Amino acid sequence: MTHRQRQGISQTDMAQRLGVSRRWLIEFEHARVPNPGFSTILSALTELGLSLDVRKTPQPAELYEW
C-alpha cells in the first residue's frame, strides 16, 4: 500500500492535484517514469505531507576523524 493510499487519496485526485494524467501517476508509482520532473516530485511530497531532507555526504576522512 502506498502512502497515497494510506491517506485515502485516489489516483484520479492525486493526478489532478499534480496536473498529470492518471496513467502518468500509475507509471510513476511503479517507478516506470524515466525522468519525472523535480518540481512534480516536490509537489507530490507536499501533497502527501512529506518533505525531502538533503544532507552533505560525509567524506571518508570525516567518518573516521579521531
PDB file of N, CA, C, O and CB in Angstrom:
ATOM      1  N   MET A   1       0.842  -1.171   0.000  1.00  0.00           N
ATOM      2  CA  MET A   1       0.000   0.000   0.000  1.00  0.00           C
ATOM      3  C   MET A   1       0.892   1.240   0.000  1.00  0.00           C
ATOM      4  O   MET A   1       1.849   1.323   0.769  1.00  0.00           O
ATOM      5  CB  MET A   1      -0.960  -0.005   1.217  1.00  0.00           C
ATOM      6  N   THR A   2       0.576   2.194  -0.857  1.00  0.00           N
ATOM      7  CA  THR A   2       1.372   3.412  -0.947  1.00  0.00           C
ATOM      8  C   THR A   2       0.955   4.421   0.124  1.00  0.00           C
ATOM      9  O   THR A   2      -0.111   4.305   0.728  1.00  0.00           O
ATOM     10  CB  THR A   2       1.235   4.034  -2.340  1.00  0.00           C
ATOM     11  N   HIS A   3       1.801   5.390   0.338  1.00  0.00           N
ATOM     12  CA  HIS A   3       1.487   6.464   1.282  1.00  0.00           C
ATOM     13  C   HIS A   3       0.208   7.178   0.840  1.00  0.00           C
ATOM     14  O   HIS A   3      -0.614   7.560   1.673  1.00  0.00           O
ATOM     15  CB  HIS A   3       2.670   7.470   1.387  1.00  0.00           C
ATOM     16  N   ARG A   4       0.047   7.355  -0.454  1.00  0.00           N
ATOM     17  CA  ARG A   4      -1.148   7.992  -1.011  1.00  0.00           C
ATOM     18  C   ARG A   4      -2.391   7.202  -0.622  1.00  0.00           C
ATOM     19  O   ARG A   4      -3.384   7.781  -0.181  1.00  0.00           O
ATOM     20  CB  ARG A   4      -1.042   8.105  -2.550  1.00  0.00           C
ATOM     21  N   GLN A   5      -2.338   5.897  -0.781  1.00  0.00           N
ATOM     22  CA  GLN A   5      -3.479   5.049  -0.454  1.00  0.00           C
ATOM     23  C   GLN A   5      -3.794   5.089   1.036  1.00  0.00           C
ATOM     24  O   GLN A   5      -4.961   5.136   1.424  1.00  0.00           O
ATOM     25  CB  GLN A   5      -3.213   3.614  -0.893  1.00  0.00           C
ATOM     26  N   ARG A   6      -2.756   5.071   1.874  1.00  0.00           N
ATOM     27  CA  ARG A   6      -2.975   5.121   3.319  1.00  0.00           C
ATOM     28  C   ARG A   6      -3.663   6.419   3.727  1.00  0.00           C
ATOM     29  O   ARG A   6      -4.369   6.457   4.735  1.00  0.00           O
ATOM     30  CB  ARG A   6      -1.647   4.974   4.065  1.00  0.00           C
ATOM     31  N   GLN A   7      -3.461   7.483   2.950  1.00  0.00           N
ATOM     32  CA  GLN A   7      -4.105   8.759   3.250  1.00  0.00           C
ATOM     33  C   GLN A   7      -5.486   8.872   2.608  1.00  0.00           C
ATOM     34  O   GLN A   7      -6.171   9.880   2.781  1.00  0.00           O
ATOM     35  CB  GLN A   7      -3.228   9.906   2.782  1.00  0.00           C
ATOM     36  N   GLY A   8      -5.891   7.853   1.875  1.00  0.00           N
ATOM     37  CA  GLY A   8      -7.216   7.851   1.260  1.00  0.00           C
ATOM     38  C   GLY A   8      -7.336   8.745   0.042  1.00  0.00           C
ATOM     39  O   GLY A   8      -8.434   9.184  -0.300  1.00  0.00           O
ATOM     40  N   ILE A   9      -6.213   9.022  -0.622  1.00  0.00           N
ATOM     41  CA  ILE A   9      -6.216   9.865  -1.825  1.00  0.00           C
ATOM     42  C   ILE A   9      -6.259   8.948  -3.045  1.00  0.00           C
ATOM     43  O   ILE A   9      -5.407   8.073  -3.200  1.00  0.00           O
ATOM     44  CB  ILE A   9      -4.953  10.811  -1.871  1.00  0.00           C
ATOM     45  N   SER A  10      -7.243   9.149  -3.899  1.00  0.00           N
ATOM     46  CA  SER A  10      -7.356   8.308  -5.100  1.00  0.00           C
ATOM     47  C   SER A  10      -6.303   8.719  -6.131  1.00  0.00           C
ATOM     48  O   SER A  10      -5.752   9.819  -6.076  1.00  0.00           O
ATOM     49  CB  SER A  10      -8.783   8.412  -5.713  1.00  0.00           C
ATOM     50  N   GLN A  11      -6.039   7.815  -7.066  1.00  0.00           N
ATOM     51  CA  GLN A  11      -5.107   8.132  -8.146  1.00  0.00           C
ATOM     52  C   GLN A  11      -5.623   9.314  -8.970  1.00  0.00           C
ATOM     53  O   GLN A  11      -4.850  10.186  -9.365  1.00  0.00           O
ATOM     54  CB  GLN A  11      -4.889   6.900  -9.051  1.00  0.00           C
ATOM     55  N   THR A  12      -6.912   9.337  -9.222  1.00  0.00           N
ATOM     56  CA  THR A  12      -7.501  10.423 -10.006  1.00  0.00           C
ATOM     57  C   THR A  12      -7.306  11.754  -9.299  1.00  0.00           C
ATOM     58  O   THR A  12      -6.900  12.735  -9.922  1.00  0.00           O
ATOM     59  CB  THR A  12      -8.995  10.168 -10.253  1.00  0.00           C
ATOM     60  N   ASP A  13      -7.593  11.796  -8.004  1.00  0.00           N
ATOM     61  CA  ASP A  13      -7.440  13.031  -7.238  1.00  0.00           C
ATOM     62  C   ASP A  13      -5.980  13.472  -7.197  1.00  0.00           C
ATOM     63  O   ASP A  13      -5.682  14.649  -7.397  1.00  0.00           O
ATOM     64  CB  ASP A  13      -7.974  12.845  -5.814  1.00  0.00           C
ATOM     65  N   MET A  14      -5.083  12.546  -6.944  1.00  0.00           N
ATOM     66  CA  MET A  14      -3.661  12.888  -6.874  1.00  0.00           C
ATOM     67  C   MET A  14      -3.166  13.394  -8.220  1.00  0.00           C
ATOM     68  O   MET A  14      -2.429  14.378  -8.282  1.00  0.00           O
ATOM     69  CB  MET A  14      -2.832  11.674  -6.428  1.00  0.00           C
ATOM     70  N   ALA A  15      -3.559  12.737  -9.277  1.00  0.00           N
ATOM     71  CA  ALA A  15      -3.146  13.169 -10.615  1.00  0.00           C
ATOM     72  C   ALA A  15      -3.637  14.588 -10.894  1.00  0.00           C
ATOM     73  O   ALA A  15      -2.901  15.406 -11.447  1.00  0.00           O
ATOM     74  CB  ALA A  15      -3.683  12.198 -11.687  1.00  0.00           C
ATOM     75  N   GLN A  16      -4.864  14.873 -10.517  1.00  0.00           N
ATOM     76  CA  GLN A  16      -5.399  16.224 -10.716  1.00  0.00           C
ATOM     77  C   GLN A  16      -4.624  17.240  -9.891  1.00  0.00           C
ATOM     78  O   GLN A  16      -4.321  18.328 -10.380  1.00  0.00           O
ATOM     79  CB  GLN A  16      -6.889  16.274 -10.347  1.00  0.00           C
ATOM     80  N   ARG A  17      -4.304  16.909  -8.668  1.00  0.00           N
ATOM     81  CA  ARG A  17      -3.547  17.820  -7.805  1.00  0.00           C
ATOM     82  C   ARG A  17      -2.177  18.137  -8.397  1.00  0.00           C
ATOM     83  O   ARG A  17      -1.680  19.256  -8.272  1.00  0.00           O
ATOM     84  CB  ARG A  17      -3.384  17.215  -6.407  1.00  0.00           C
ATOM     85  N   LEU A  18      -1.568  17.132  -9.049  1.00  0.00           N
ATOM     86  CA  LEU A  18      -0.225  17.309  -9.610  1.00  0.00           C
ATOM     87  C   LEU A  18      -0.249  17.846 -11.028  1.00  0.00           C
ATOM     88  O   LEU A  18       0.785  18.260 -11.551  1.00  0.00           O
ATOM     89  CB  LEU A  18       0.521  16.002  -9.585  1.00  0.00           C
ATOM     90  N   GLY A  19      -1.422  17.845 -11.658  1.00  0.00           N
ATOM     91  CA  GLY A  19      -1.512  18.313 -13.040  1.00  0.00           C
ATOM     92  C   GLY A  19      -0.939  17.320 -14.039  1.00  0.00           C
ATOM     93  O   GLY A  19      -0.382  17.703 -15.067  1.00  0.00           O
ATOM     94  N   VAL A  20      -1.084  16.041 -13.721  1.00  0.00           N
ATOM     95  CA  VAL A  20      -0.603  14.973 -14.605  1.00  0.00           C
ATOM     96  C   VAL A  20      -1.761  14.032 -14.904  1.00  0.00           C
ATOM     97  O   VAL A  20      -2.819  14.122 -14.282  1.00  0.00           O
ATOM     98  CB  VAL A  20       0.596  14.194 -13.962  1.00  0.00           C
ATOM     99  N   SER A  21      -1.559  13.141 -15.847  1.00  0.00           N
ATOM    100  CA  SER A  21      -2.603  12.155 -16.158  1.00  0.00           C
ATOM    101  C   SER A  21      -2.568  11.026 -15.127  1.00  0.00           C
ATOM    102  O   SER A  21      -1.550  10.789 -14.477  1.00  0.00           O
ATOM    103  CB  SER A  21      -2.417  11.584 -17.600  1.00  0.00           C
ATOM    104  N   ARG A  22      -3.675  10.352 -14.997  1.00  0.00           N
ATOM    105  CA  ARG A  22      -3.741   9.197 -14.094  1.00  0.00           C
ATOM    106  C   ARG A  22      -2.765   8.130 -14.560  1.00  0.00           C
ATOM    107  O   ARG A  22      -2.117   7.486 -13.734  1.00  0.00           O
ATOM    108  CB  ARG A  22      -5.181   8.622 -14.029  1.00  0.00           C
ATOM    109  N   ARG A  23      -2.649   7.933 -15.859  1.00  0.00           N
ATOM    110  CA  ARG A  23      -1.707   6.942 -16.418  1.00  0.00           C
ATOM    111  C   ARG A  23      -0.284   7.291 -15.994  1.00  0.00           C
ATOM    112  O   ARG A  23       0.482   6.408 -15.608  1.00  0.00           O
ATOM    113  CB  ARG A  23      -1.810   6.887 -17.979  1.00  0.00           C
ATOM    114  N   TRP A  24       0.079   8.584 -16.064  1.00  0.00           N
ATOM    115  CA  TRP A  24       1.425   9.015 -15.669  1.00  0.00           C
ATOM    116  C   TRP A  24       1.657   8.670 -14.204  1.00  0.00           C
ATOM    117  O   TRP A  24       2.722   8.165 -13.847  1.00  0.00           O
ATOM    118  CB  TRP A  24       1.618  10.542 -15.908  1.00  0.00           C
ATOM    119  N   LEU A  25       0.657   8.943 -13.341  1.00  0.00           N
ATOM    120  CA  LEU A  25       0.794   8.661 -11.917  1.00  0.00           C
ATOM    121  C   LEU A  25       0.977   7.170 -11.663  1.00  0.00           C
ATOM    122  O   LEU A  25       1.792   6.770 -10.832  1.00  0.00           O
ATOM    123  CB  LEU A  25      -0.422   9.175 -11.156  1.00  0.00           C
ATOM    124  N   ILE A  26       0.224   6.359 -12.374  1.00  0.00           N
ATOM    125  CA  ILE A  26       0.370   4.898 -12.233  1.00  0.00           C
ATOM    126  C   ILE A  26       1.793   4.483 -12.588  1.00  0.00           C
ATOM    127  O   ILE A  26       2.421   3.716 -11.859  1.00  0.00           O
ATOM    128  CB  ILE A  26      -0.653   4.147 -13.137  1.00  0.00           C
ATOM    129  N   GLU A  27       2.292   4.983 -13.696  1.00  0.00           N
ATOM    130  CA  GLU A  27       3.665   4.649 -14.124  1.00  0.00           C
ATOM    131  C   GLU A  27       4.680   5.167 -13.104  1.00  0.00           C
ATOM    132  O   GLU A  27       5.655   4.478 -12.803  1.00  0.00           O
ATOM    133  CB  GLU A  27       3.965   5.247 -15.531  1.00  0.00           C
ATOM    134  N   PHE A  28       4.466   6.357 -12.577  1.00  0.00           N
ATOM    135  CA  PHE A  28       5.367   6.941 -11.580  1.00  0.00           C
ATOM    136  C   PHE A  28       5.394   6.090 -10.317  1.00  0.00           C
ATOM    137  O   PHE A  28       6.463   5.824  -9.767  1.00  0.00           O
ATOM    138  CB  PHE A  28       4.939   8.380 -11.241  1.00  0.00           C
ATOM    139  N   GLU A  29       4.226   5.665  -9.858  1.00  0.00           N
ATOM    140  CA  GLU A  29       4.161   4.854  -8.643  1.00  0.00           C
ATOM    141  C   GLU A  29       4.821   3.487  -8.822  1.00  0.00           C
ATOM    142  O   GLU A  29       5.194   2.845  -7.840  1.00  0.00           O
ATOM    143  CB  GLU A  29       2.714   4.671  -8.219  1.00  0.00           C
ATOM    144  N   HIS A  30       4.964   3.049 -10.053  1.00  0.00           N
ATOM    145  CA  HIS A  30       5.629   1.774 -10.327  1.00  0.00           C
ATOM    146  C   HIS A  30       7.068   1.984 -10.813  1.00  0.00           C
ATOM    147  O   HIS A  30       7.688   1.071 -11.357  1.00  0.00           O
ATOM    148  CB  HIS A  30       4.833   0.977 -11.370  1.00  0.00           C
ATOM    149  N   ALA A  31       7.593   3.210 -10.608  1.00  0.00           N
ATOM    150  CA  ALA A  31       8.972   3.560 -10.974  1.00  0.00           C
ATOM    151  C   ALA A  31       9.250   3.346 -12.458  1.00  0.00           C
ATOM    152  O   ALA A  31      10.340   2.914 -12.833  1.00  0.00           O
ATOM    153  CB  ALA A  31       9.953   2.742 -10.152  1.00  0.00           C
ATOM    154  N   ARG A  32       8.271   3.646 -13.294  1.00  0.00           N
ATOM    155  CA  ARG A  32       8.438   3.468 -14.738  1.00  0.00           C
ATOM    156  C   ARG A  32       8.523   4.797 -15.494  1.00  0.00           C
ATOM    157  O   ARG A  32       8.521   4.811 -16.725  1.00  0.00           O
ATOM    158  CB  ARG A  32       7.292   2.647 -15.287  1.00  0.00           C
ATOM    159  N   VAL A  33       8.599   5.909 -14.760  1.00  0.00           N
ATOM    160  CA  VAL A  33       8.768   7.211 -15.410  1.00  0.00           C
ATOM    161  C   VAL A  33      10.264   7.500 -15.383  1.00  0.00           C
ATOM    162  O   VAL A  33      10.828   7.740 -14.315  1.00  0.00           O
ATOM    163  CB  VAL A  33       7.926   8.363 -14.687  1.00  0.00           C
ATOM    164  N   PRO A  34      10.913   7.478 -16.545  1.00  0.00           N
ATOM    165  CA  PRO A  34      12.371   7.581 -16.569  1.00  0.00           C
ATOM    166  C   PRO A  34      12.923   8.924 -16.093  1.00  0.00           C
ATOM    167  O   PRO A  34      14.027   8.974 -15.550  1.00  0.00           O
ATOM    168  CB  PRO A  34      12.853   7.325 -17.950  1.00  0.00           C
ATOM    169  N   ASN A  35      12.189   9.992 -16.282  1.00  0.00           N
ATOM    170  CA  ASN A  35      12.717  11.303 -15.926  1.00  0.00           C
ATOM    171  C   ASN A  35      11.619  12.209 -15.384  1.00  0.00           C
ATOM    172  O   ASN A  35      11.280  13.203 -16.025  1.00  0.00           O
ATOM    173  CB  ASN A  35      13.383  11.952 -17.134  1.00  0.00           C
ATOM    174  N   PRO A  36      11.055  11.894 -14.223  1.00  0.00           N
ATOM    175  CA  PRO A  36       9.987  12.753 -13.706  1.00  0.00           C
ATOM    176  C   PRO A  36      10.556  14.119 -13.346  1.00  0.00           C
ATOM    177  O   PRO A  36      11.691  14.221 -12.880  1.00  0.00           O
ATOM    178  CB  PRO A  36       9.305  12.107 -12.471  1.00  0.00           C
ATOM    179  N   GLY A  37       9.777  15.154 -13.562  1.00  0.00           N
ATOM    180  CA  GLY A  37      10.238  16.492 -13.222  1.00  0.00           C
ATOM    181  C   GLY A  37      10.415  16.654 -11.725  1.00  0.00           C
ATOM    182  O   GLY A  37       9.602  16.171 -10.936  1.00  0.00           O
ATOM    183  N   PHE A  38      11.479  17.336 -11.340  1.00  0.00           N
ATOM    184  CA  PHE A  38      11.765  17.523  -9.917  1.00  0.00           C
ATOM    185  C   PHE A  38      10.646  18.302  -9.240  1.00  0.00           C
ATOM    186  O   PHE A  38      10.290  18.010  -8.099  1.00  0.00           O
ATOM    187  CB  PHE A  38      13.105  18.249  -9.727  1.00  0.00           C
ATOM    188  N   SER A  39      10.094  19.283  -9.929  1.00  0.00           N
ATOM    189  CA  SER A  39       9.010  20.065  -9.329  1.00  0.00           C
ATOM    190  C   SER A  39       7.775  19.191  -9.103  1.00  0.00           C
ATOM    191  O   SER A  39       7.042  19.398  -8.136  1.00  0.00           O
ATOM    192  CB  SER A  39       8.655  21.271 -10.224  1.00  0.00           C
ATOM    193  N   THR A  40       7.540  18.222  -9.983  1.00  0.00           N
ATOM    194  CA  THR A  40       6.412  17.309  -9.801  1.00  0.00           C
ATOM    195  C   THR A  40       6.650  16.407  -8.595  1.00  0.00           C
ATOM    196  O   THR A  40       5.728  16.126  -7.829  1.00  0.00           O
ATOM    197  CB  THR A  40       6.190  16.460 -11.069  1.00  0.00           C
ATOM    198  N   ILE A  41       7.876  15.962  -8.433  1.00  0.00           N
ATOM    199  CA  ILE A  41       8.220  15.133  -7.279  1.00  0.00           C
ATOM    200  C   ILE A  41       8.017  15.927  -5.986  1.00  0.00           C
ATOM    201  O   ILE A  41       7.438  15.421  -5.025  1.00  0.00           O
ATOM    202  CB  ILE A  41       9.684  14.630  -7.383  1.00  0.00           C
ATOM    203  N   LEU A  42       8.495  17.168  -5.970  1.00  0.00           N
ATOM    204  CA  LEU A  42       8.319  18.003  -4.771  1.00  0.00           C
ATOM    205  C   LEU A  42       6.845  18.273  -4.503  1.00  0.00           C
ATOM    206  O   LEU A  42       6.415  18.282  -3.350  1.00  0.00           O
ATOM    207  CB  LEU A  42       9.075  19.334  -4.924  1.00  0.00           C
ATOM    208  N   SER A  43       6.070  18.493  -5.557  1.00  0.00           N
ATOM    209  CA  SER A  43       4.628  18.703  -5.386  1.00  0.00           C
ATOM    210  C   SER A  43       3.959  17.471  -4.809  1.00  0.00           C
ATOM    211  O   SER A  43       3.087  17.579  -3.947  1.00  0.00           O
ATOM    212  CB  SER A  43       3.977  19.071  -6.716  1.00  0.00           C
ATOM    213  N   ALA A  44       4.367  16.287  -5.286  1.00  0.00           N
ATOM    214  CA  ALA A  44       3.800  15.039  -4.775  1.00  0.00           C
ATOM    215  C   ALA A  44       4.115  14.884  -3.287  1.00  0.00           C
ATOM    216  O   ALA A  44       3.245  14.512  -2.500  1.00  0.00           O
ATOM    217  CB  ALA A  44       4.343  13.829  -5.569  1.00  0.00           C
ATOM    218  N   LEU A  45       5.346  15.166  -2.910  1.00  0.00           N
ATOM    219  CA  LEU A  45       5.722  15.073  -1.498  1.00  0.00           C
ATOM    220  C   LEU A  45       4.888  16.030  -0.652  1.00  0.00           C
ATOM    221  O   LEU A  45       4.411  15.663   0.422  1.00  0.00           O
ATOM    222  CB  LEU A  45       7.220  15.376  -1.319  1.00  0.00           C
ATOM    223  N   THR A  46       4.714  17.250  -1.137  1.00  0.00           N
ATOM    224  CA  THR A  46       3.923  18.246  -0.413  1.00  0.00           C
ATOM    225  C   THR A  46       2.481  17.783  -0.253  1.00  0.00           C
ATOM    226  O   THR A  46       1.910  17.897   0.831  1.00  0.00           O
ATOM    227  CB  THR A  46       3.964  19.597  -1.140  1.00  0.00           C
ATOM    228  N   GLU A  47       1.889  17.262  -1.322  1.00  0.00           N
ATOM    229  CA  GLU A  47       0.506  16.778  -1.265  1.00  0.00           C
ATOM    230  C   GLU A  47       0.338  15.651  -0.255  1.00  0.00           C
ATOM    231  O   GLU A  47      -0.727  15.487   0.339  1.00  0.00           O
ATOM    232  CB  GLU A  47       0.058  16.304  -2.639  1.00  0.00           C
ATOM    233  N   LEU A  48       1.410  14.872  -0.066  1.00  0.00           N
ATOM    234  CA  LEU A  48       1.350  13.741   0.865  1.00  0.00           C
ATOM    235  C   LEU A  48       1.798  14.107   2.274  1.00  0.00           C
ATOM    236  O   LEU A  48       1.836  13.259   3.165  1.00  0.00           O
ATOM    237  CB  LEU A  48       2.201  12.609   0.350  1.00  0.00           C
ATOM    238  N   GLY A  49       2.140  15.387   2.466  1.00  0.00           N
ATOM    239  CA  GLY A  49       2.586  15.814   3.786  1.00  0.00           C
ATOM    240  C   GLY A  49       3.980  15.324   4.118  1.00  0.00           C
ATOM    241  O   GLY A  49       4.322  15.163   5.290  1.00  0.00           O
ATOM    242  N   LEU A  50       4.788  15.086   3.097  1.00  0.00           N
ATOM    243  CA  LEU A  50       6.147  14.597   3.287  1.00  0.00           C
ATOM    244  C   LEU A  50       7.138  15.694   2.905  1.00  0.00           C
ATOM    245  O   LEU A  50       6.777  16.660   2.232  1.00  0.00           O
ATOM    246  CB  LEU A  50       6.395  13.315   2.450  1.00  0.00           C
ATOM    247  N   SER A  51       8.380  15.540   3.335  1.00  0.00           N
ATOM    248  CA  SER A  51       9.410  16.503   2.961  1.00  0.00           C
ATOM    249  C   SER A  51      10.655  15.760   2.509  1.00  0.00           C
ATOM    250  O   SER A  51      10.808  14.561   2.745  1.00  0.00           O
ATOM    251  CB  SER A  51       9.738  17.452   4.139  1.00  0.00           C
ATOM    252  N   LEU A  52      11.528  16.490   1.860  1.00  0.00           N
ATOM    253  CA  LEU A  52      12.783  15.939   1.363  1.00  0.00           C
ATOM    254  C   LEU A  52      13.898  16.557   2.182  1.00  0.00           C
ATOM    255  O   LEU A  52      13.954  17.778   2.332  1.00  0.00           O
ATOM    256  CB  LEU A  52      12.978  16.214  -0.171  1.00  0.00           C
ATOM    257  N   ASP A  53      14.776  15.742   2.708  1.00  0.00           N
ATOM    258  CA  ASP A  53      15.888  16.212   3.523  1.00  0.00           C
ATOM    259  C   ASP A  53      17.178  15.933   2.768  1.00  0.00           C
ATOM    260  O   ASP A  53      17.488  14.782   2.461  1.00  0.00           O
ATOM    261  CB  ASP A  53      15.896  15.529   4.929  1.00  0.00           C
ATOM    262  N   VAL A  54      17.922  16.980   2.472  1.00  0.00           N
ATOM    263  CA  VAL A  54      19.184  16.838   1.744  1.00  0.00           C
ATOM    264  C   VAL A  54      20.318  17.183   2.694  1.00  0.00           C
ATOM    265  O   VAL A  54      20.318  18.237   3.329  1.00  0.00           O
ATOM    266  CB  VAL A  54      19.221  17.752   0.469  1.00  0.00           C
ATOM    267  N   ARG A  55      21.274  16.285   2.782  1.00  0.00           N
ATOM    268  CA  ARG A  55      22.422  16.493   3.667  1.00  0.00           C
ATOM    269  C   ARG A  55      23.710  16.217   2.918  1.00  0.00           C
ATOM    270  O   ARG A  55      23.739  15.452   1.954  1.00  0.00           O
ATOM    271  CB  ARG A  55      22.326  15.595   4.916  1.00  0.00           C
ATOM    272  N   LYS A  56      24.751  16.841   3.370  1.00  0.00           N
ATOM    273  CA  LYS A  56      26.073  16.614   2.797  1.00  0.00           C
ATOM    274  C   LYS A  56      26.524  15.206   3.190  1.00  0.00           C
ATOM    275  O   LYS A  56      26.433  14.821   4.355  1.00  0.00           O
ATOM    276  CB  LYS A  56      27.102  17.700   3.284  1.00  0.00           C
ATOM    277  N   THR A  57      27.000  14.457   2.227  1.00  0.00           N
ATOM    278  CA  THR A  57      27.517  13.121   2.489  1.00  0.00           C
ATOM    279  C   THR A  57      28.913  13.257   3.095  1.00  0.00           C
ATOM    280  O   THR A  57      29.772  13.922   2.516  1.00  0.00           O
ATOM    281  CB  THR A  57      27.549  12.258   1.181  1.00  0.00           C
ATOM    282  N   PRO A  58      29.150  12.643   4.243  1.00  0.00           N
ATOM    283  CA  PRO A  58      30.488  12.758   4.853  1.00  0.00           C
ATOM    284  C   PRO A  58      31.540  12.097   3.967  1.00  0.00           C
ATOM    285  O   PRO A  58      31.303  11.049   3.365  1.00  0.00           O
ATOM    286  CB  PRO A  58      30.504  12.117   6.264  1.00  0.00           C
ATOM    287  N   GLN A  59      32.676  12.720   3.905  1.00  0.00           N
ATOM    288  CA  GLN A  59      33.805  12.138   3.180  1.00  0.00           C
ATOM    289  C   GLN A  59      34.449  11.089   4.082  1.00  0.00           C
ATOM    290  O   GLN A  59      34.314  11.169   5.303  1.00  0.00           O
ATOM    291  CB  GLN A  59      34.847  13.241   2.752  1.00  0.00           C
ATOM    292  N   PRO A  60      35.143  10.112   3.513  1.00  0.00           N
ATOM    293  CA  PRO A  60      35.741   9.058   4.342  1.00  0.00           C
ATOM    294  C   PRO A  60      36.582   9.594   5.499  1.00  0.00           C
ATOM    295  O   PRO A  60      36.542   9.036   6.595  1.00  0.00           O
ATOM    296  CB  PRO A  60      36.595   8.166   3.483  1.00  0.00           C
ATOM    297  N   ALA A  61      37.338  10.660   5.277  1.00  0.00           N
ATOM    298  CA  ALA A  61      38.175  11.210   6.345  1.00  0.00           C
ATOM    299  C   ALA A  61      37.315  11.752   7.476  1.00  0.00           C
ATOM    300  O   ALA A  61      37.711  11.664   8.639  1.00  0.00           O
ATOM    301  CB  ALA A  61      39.090  12.315   5.801  1.00  0.00           C
ATOM    302  N   GLU A  62      36.156  12.307   7.169  1.00  0.00           N
ATOM    303  CA  GLU A  62      35.258  12.846   8.189  1.00  0.00           C
ATOM    304  C   GLU A  62      34.620  11.722   9.015  1.00  0.00           C
ATOM    305  O   GLU A  62      34.302  11.912  10.188  1.00  0.00           O
ATOM    306  CB  GLU A  62      34.165  13.706   7.533  1.00  0.00           C
ATOM    307  N   LEU A  63      34.441  10.575   8.404  1.00  0.00           N
ATOM    308  CA  LEU A  63      33.830   9.456   9.115  1.00  0.00           C
ATOM    309  C   LEU A  63      34.728   8.906  10.208  1.00  0.00           C
ATOM    310  O   LEU A  63      34.247   8.411  11.228  1.00  0.00           O
ATOM    311  CB  LEU A  63      33.483   8.357   8.147  1.00  0.00           C
ATOM    312  N   TYR A  64      36.039   8.993   9.993  1.00  0.00           N
ATOM    313  CA  TYR A  64      36.973   8.331  10.906  1.00  0.00           C
ATOM    314  C   TYR A  64      37.898   9.305  11.610  1.00  0.00           C
ATOM    315  O   TYR A  64      38.987   8.917  12.033  1.00  0.00           O
ATOM    316  CB  TYR A  64      37.793   7.320  10.158  1.00  0.00           C
ATOM    317  N   GLU A  65      37.489  10.575  11.748  1.00  0.00           N
ATOM    318  CA  GLU A  65      38.325  11.522  12.485  1.00  0.00           C
ATOM    319  C   GLU A  65      38.340  11.133  13.948  1.00  0.00           C
ATOM    320  O   GLU A  65      37.301  10.816  14.527  1.00  0.00           O
ATOM    321  CB  GLU A  65      37.818  12.976  12.311  1.00  0.00           C
ATOM    322  N   TRP A  66      39.506  11.157  14.534  1.00  0.00           N
ATOM    323  CA  TRP A  66      39.657  10.774  15.933  1.00  0.00           C
ATOM    324  C   TRP A  66      39.763  11.976  16.742  1.00  0.00           C
ATOM    325  O   TRP A  66      39.899  11.889  17.962  1.00  0.00           O
ATOM    326  CB  TRP A  66      40.845   9.892  16.160  1.00  0.00           C
TER     327      TRP A  66
END
